[in-house]
């Protein structure tokens, strides 16, 4: 989480918002320092001397060769609420709870979106033109 508990801000409110942190007057060399283990998972951008960090609420990780459920630790460290893994034509949904990530069967906010339905369309998209995929 970009906002830490020592700041005099409402954490309940902030946890419901996108969190963005901007640093102005920066150089490209400063930007390159953000390419480290400490900032994995953040979206980091550089434009006109401003470095912007945003942490996502949802991460979709597509695993072709390396990667596993162990990656949940890095997402938990920065407070990512939802993580979806796609590996071997299977999708699993995880949601961050107080005790860690829990595997779930459908999206809390997209209640009609189950992992089975998403798998069906993603896997069809790998073998057919997206223009002819039907429900």
TIGU-307684 format. One record per residue (C-alpha): residue in three letters; x, y, z. Coordinates in steps of 0.001 Angstrom, whole numbers, plus 524288, in hexadecimal, padded with zeros to 5 digits. Layout:
<nodes>
alaXYZ;...
</nodes>
This chain:
<nodes>
unk800008000080000;unk8059680D287FC40;unk7FF2E8144D80794;unk804B180FF181496;unk7FE358101B821F0;unk8069D81B3082732;unk800278256381E94;unk7F4AB82D1C82460;unk7EB1C827FE81A3A;unk7DF0681F6681A87;unk7E418811F5816AE;unk7D64980C91814F9;unk7D382816DA80AAB;unk7E0B28157C8040D;unk7DFC3806C0802DB;unk7D3B6808A27FA54;unk7DADE811ED7F11B;unk7E57A8105C7E6F2;unk7F2298143A7ED50;unk7FB8081C987E58E;unk8084E822727E9E5;unk80EFD82C987E143;unk81CD1831D37E264;unk8200483DE17DA57;unk82D538431B7D63A;unk8326F835627D3AE;unk83BD2830887C94D;unk83C25824307C118;unk846FE81F317CA08;unk83DD8820E47D5B1;unk83348819767CE4E;unk83C7880E177CB86;unk83E8D80C627DA37;unk8305B808217DB50;unk833817FBCE7D397;unk836387F3C27DFC3;unk830827E8F97E83D;unk82AFC7F3357F17F;unk821DC7F8BB7E722;unk81D3F7EC2B7E090;unk80EBB7ECBE7DE0F;unk80DD57FB777DD46;unk80B3D802367D077;unk8162C80C0B7CF36;unk816418165A7C493;unk81ECE821DE7C0FB;unk81A4B82DCB7B94E;unk81FE283B8F7B8C9;unk827D383A017C532;unk81CDB833F27CD32;unk81D98826097D25F;unk8103E8205A7D595;unk80DF5813D57DD44;unk8009480D647DDAE;unk7FD44800B37E44D;unk7F2967F89D7DDDF;unk7E63E7F3457E42A;unk7E6567E7B97DACC;unk7F1D87E0377D55A;unk7F0127D64F7CA73;unk7FC2F7CDD87C95F;unk7FDBE7C5877BD3F;unk807617BA977C003;unk80DE47B3F67B475;unk81A997AF057BA3D;unk81D5E7B3CB7C7FB;unk814CD7B9127D2AB;unk80BDA7B2EF7DCA3;unk802D27B53A7E806;unk80F127B94A7EF81;unk80E217C6257E800;unk8029D7C9AC7F0C3;unk80C5D7CDD77FB39;unk811A87D8F37F2EE;unk803E47DDA47EFF2;unk7FFDC7DCE57FE32;unk80BAE7E52C801F1;unk806427F08A7FA0D;unk7F7EF7EE347FD4C;unk7F28C7E94F7F047;unk7E4977E52A7F35B;unk7E2057DBCC7E819;unk7EB397D2DE7E09B;unk7E7767CA3E7D524;unk7F0CF7BFD27D012;unk7EFD47B9C37C294;unk7F8387AD9E7C0FF;unk7F6867A16F7B89E;unk7E9777A67C7B36E;unk7E3FE7A7D27C13F;unk7E0857B4537C883;unk7E0387B5977D73E;unk7DB377C16B7DEC2;unk7E1087C5B97EBBB;unk7DC3E7D0657F4CC;unk7E3F27D68C7FFD8;unk7DDE07D42680D30;unk7E32A7D7CA81AA3;unk7EA357CA9481BA2;unk7EF967CAD280DC7;unk7EA7A7C7068006E;unk7DEE37BDF57FF05;unk7DB407B7037F26F;unk7CDB07BB1B7EDEB;unk7C4B47B5EC7E335;unk7BF317C2C87DE26;unk7C2067D1357DE5A;unk7BC0F7D8B07E9AB;unk7B9797E4917E118;unk7B6327DD3E7D497;unk7AD747D3137DADE;unk7A9DA7CC887CE03;unk7B8237CAB87CA54;unk7BC9E7BD487CEAB;unk7C9F27B79F7CBE5;unk7C3867AD1F7C357;unk7BD1A7B75C7BAAA;unk7C9907BF4D7B966;unk7D1867B3027B665;unk7C7F87AF687ABA4;unk7C98B7BC6B7A4A0;unk7D8327BDDF7A6B9;unk7DAEF7B0217A1E2;unk7D1FA7B1E679613;unk7D9507BE6979309;unk7E5E67B6A979229;unk7E09E7ADB078792;unk7D66A7B5E77806D;unk7D53F7C3BC77B8C;unk7CFBA7CCA678638;unk7C66B7D1C677BC4;unk7BF027C4D377B16;unk7BEB77C0A978968;unk7B0D37BEA778E1D;unk7AB847BBC679BAB;
</nodes>
